[in-house]
Amino acid sequence: MSDKKISGLSAKTTLVLADLLAIVDTEAEPQETKKATLSNLKNAISPSVDFIIVNDLQNRGGLTSQGFTNNTTAMFGAFRLPFKITVNKITIRCESVSTPSTLDIAVYSQDGQTKLFEVTTASIASASTFYTTIVDSVLLLPGIYYLVVVANVEGANLALRTYLGDSSLPTGVPAGEPVLGGTKTVEAGTLPNTFDPSSITSAESKLLVARLDN
């Protein structure tokens, strides 16, 4: 390609994260012209936080609890992340328990096609108790994600703190569109590698209240 001024290059108006940008590395001695991706730029300019409470996308009416009584029904909930955070811990709260179980918890991309991290908790055995699980340092950028949880013990009987959906704003959506919150049958004690958000069975109060920490 012959040398051109930037002003002489063809314009691209619809960008993807892999697109390249020309930058000047001001930390180099001497300064150098280098390349960076749009994803690199987005990461660099996004404000970051050290902790955040997962925020549901529904017009929530408060807090409630959701029971887990088997290991084949996973709970799916979409949430909005307004800032970037490097996740090293996730904390949930058990409200009540009669039959303990560990839980598998995962965060997926908005389209359900990328599992960003998955952890297994300690045995959830005490009511009114917070449980914190270590995450293998994952960077989440601002966006919409799904938080998914399933019990690992067949016959588990416990309840976790969840958001209370507002009945005036149903979670139901037009056919084929992503569902904000609900359940889906999975292989016993196993979260899927990917899923189709439109295949979730819509229901209220299906987003787990969780805290993410750096």
Secondary structure as GFF3:
##gff-version 3
##sequence-region A 1 214
A	DSSP	three_ten_helix	6	8	.	.	.	ID=ss1
A	DSSP	beta_strand	20	25	.	.	.	ID=ss2
A	DSSP	beta_strand	32	37	.	.	.	ID=ss3
A	DSSP	alpha_helix	38	45	.	.	.	ID=ss4
A	DSSP	beta_strand	51	53	.	.	.	ID=ss5
A	DSSP	beta_strand	55	56	.	.	.	ID=ss6
A	DSSP	beta_strand	62	68	.	.	.	ID=ss7
A	DSSP	beta_strand	73	81	.	.	.	ID=ss8
A	DSSP	beta_strand	85	99	.	.	.	ID=ss9
A	DSSP	beta_strand	103	109	.	.	.	ID=ss10
A	DSSP	beta_strand	115	120	.	.	.	ID=ss11
A	DSSP	beta_strand	129	140	.	.	.	ID=ss12
A	DSSP	beta_strand	143	151	.	.	.	ID=ss13
A	DSSP	beta_strand	157	164	.	.	.	ID=ss14
A	DSSP	beta_strand	181	185	.	.	.	ID=ss15
A	DSSP	three_ten_helix	197	199	.	.	.	ID=ss16
A	DSSP	beta_strand	201	202	.	.	.	ID=ss17
A	DSSP	beta_strand	211	213	.	.	.	ID=ss18
###
